[in-house]
Amino acid sequence: MKPVSRAKVQERLDAEAGKFNDAHRGVHIFKPIWQVDDPHCNWTTGFEVRGSTLRLGDMWDALERVQAKHPLVDFGE
């Protein structure tokens, strides 16, 4: 699979957070991604949920959806 840009992955994470913001009260944020040493998925991120009753598992599920679609990021760009 061809690596994508860091900006593209962050854009997808922001879109996922936006869906949660629209559907649930509170603020849902994915933090900037960082590189990890894994040949199958070379990035990860953290997240914040403020003032929401959304299950944290839903944030993990969104992260996993984005990682499945874009597992490799070109951190050299």
C-alpha positions as CSV (number, residue, x, y, z in Angstrom):
1,M,0.0,0.0,0.0
2,K,1.3,3.4,-0.9
3,P,2.0,5.9,2.0
4,V,-0.1,9.0,2.2
5,S,0.6,12.4,3.6
6,R,0.4,13.2,7.3
7,A,-2.1,16.0,6.4
8,K,-4.4,13.5,4.6
9,V,-4.6,11.3,7.7
10,Q,-5.1,14.3,10.0
11,E,-7.9,15.5,7.7
12,R,-9.6,12.1,8.0
13,L,-9.3,12.1,11.8
14,D,-10.7,15.6,12.0
15,A,-13.7,14.5,9.9
16,E,-14.3,11.6,12.3
17,A,-14.1,13.9,15.3
18,G,-16.5,16.3,13.5
19,K,-19.1,13.5,13.1
20,F,-18.9,12.9,16.9
21,N,-19.2,16.7,17.6
22,D,-22.3,16.8,15.4
23,A,-23.9,13.7,16.9
24,H,-23.0,14.2,20.6
25,R,-22.7,17.1,22.9
26,G,-19.1,17.9,23.9
27,V,-15.8,18.2,22.1
28,H,-14.0,15.3,20.4
29,I,-10.4,15.7,19.3
30,F,-7.8,13.5,17.7
31,K,-4.3,14.8,18.4
32,P,-1.6,15.1,15.8
33,I,-0.3,11.8,14.6
34,W,3.2,10.5,15.3
35,Q,5.4,7.8,13.8
36,V,5.7,4.3,15.3
37,D,8.0,1.4,14.3
38,D,5.5,-1.0,12.7
39,P,5.7,-2.1,9.1
40,H,1.9,-2.6,8.8
41,C,0.7,0.6,10.4
42,N,3.5,3.2,11.0
43,W,1.4,5.8,12.9
44,T,-0.8,6.4,15.9
45,T,-2.4,9.2,17.8
46,G,-4.2,10.1,21.0
47,F,-7.6,11.7,21.5
48,E,-9.5,13.8,23.9
49,V,-13.2,13.8,24.8
50,R,-14.6,16.7,26.8
51,G,-18.1,17.1,28.1
52,S,-19.4,14.1,26.2
53,T,-21.0,10.8,27.1
54,L,-19.5,9.1,24.0
55,R,-17.9,5.8,24.8
56,L,-14.1,6.0,24.5
57,G,-14.4,2.8,22.5
58,D,-16.2,4.7,19.8
59,M,-13.1,7.0,19.5
60,W,-10.9,3.9,19.3
61,D,-13.1,2.4,16.6
62,A,-12.9,5.6,14.5
63,L,-9.1,5.6,14.9
64,E,-9.0,2.0,13.7
65,R,-11.2,2.8,10.7
66,V,-8.7,5.5,9.6
67,Q,-5.7,3.3,10.2
68,A,-7.3,0.5,8.1
69,K,-7.8,3.0,5.2
70,H,-4.4,4.8,5.6
71,P,-2.0,2.5,7.4
72,L,1.2,4.0,6.1
73,V,2.2,7.7,6.3
74,D,5.1,9.3,4.5
75,F,6.8,11.1,7.4
76,G,9.7,12.2,5.2
77,E,7.6,14.8,3.3
